[in-house]
Amino acid sequence: MALLQEWLLALLLAVAALPAGEARAQPVPANVVVAVPAEAGSARAAWWADHRWRYATDQQAEAAYQALAATDSPSPWPEWHESNIVALPAGLRFQMALAPGQPRDRPGAFGTFDRIDSVEFVRLSLAVKKAWKPEIDRVVTYEITAPLLADVGVVGPQIDAPADRYLPGGASQFQMLVPAAERMSHLRVVEERPIR
Amino acid sequence: MSVERLEVDHAAARLGWRHDGRQISLRVADLADAAVEAASGRIVALSRSGAGRLLLFDADGAAAGSIEAPAGYALSHLVPGEQGLAVVGQGDAPHDGWPDWHFRIDAGAASLTRAGPAY
């Protein structure tokens, strides 16, 4: 422990002793993660902090960011997602956020096995852009009553460009792979509650 | 000449509003939702008969046409938004990776335009 403290102290002193200009003058190898200036936008900076490491160069990372931010219909999955199609069994419960006016017998195509406790959870952990669901007022817990074909994985990150907001995702997610009209024939409503 | 106090009575399948000092009341089968489309001033009523249909009314209550659900979609609910009134269509199959989409409503032209994914 004492050795670690000494090492950290030495590191801090070494960094503090560096002239600012000298530190900036060092060339940055292509495979080193670099900080993005704050003026680049908070969504971009936050995405960069989480995902720059996935790419070999800044250029590749920038291309991935632009691919995500510049389209209205980016993939709901992470870039690395590979389809994992399973029949979700009867008895399994999941949650879904609903919009005002959306009947609970008209569920959307995506559910989560995590507990939805707030609208902010929907925006950040389920990465639901405002444009995709402008208002959210309820959570419904559904139970699967007949095997339901679905692609299962985790929520991919999104960029809500109009809000300049990075939505990290990361919660569990599945996408129903049955026609919309058949969704409720696989489900029953267990509970409905308001969220804010 | 505006529409005031638009009310939806699901149980009675009735749609009502005040216009020009008059109370207007209409019966709409399988009425799910209704809203005023700002650009045209028309009332858009969502009927969930079959795959769903949008019924259009002028402010004075006159029928002004209807819009069928796009092929392969069932209409779910209306969504007011910054870009105008939209309806969510839930799809039989994904389009561009997304099963459900917003369709922007042009009540003046009685048409729908695909706008963006719906979650």
Interface residues (C-beta under 8 A of the other chain):
Chain A: D72 S73 S75 P76 A97 A99 G101 Q102 P103 R106 G108 A109 F110 L126 V128 K129 A131 W132 K133 P134 E135 Q175 M176 P179 A180 A181 R183
Chain B: A32 D33 A51 Y73 A74 S76 H77 L78 V79 P80 G81 V88 Q90 G91 D92 A93 D96 G97 W98 P99 D100 H102 G116 P117 A118 Y119
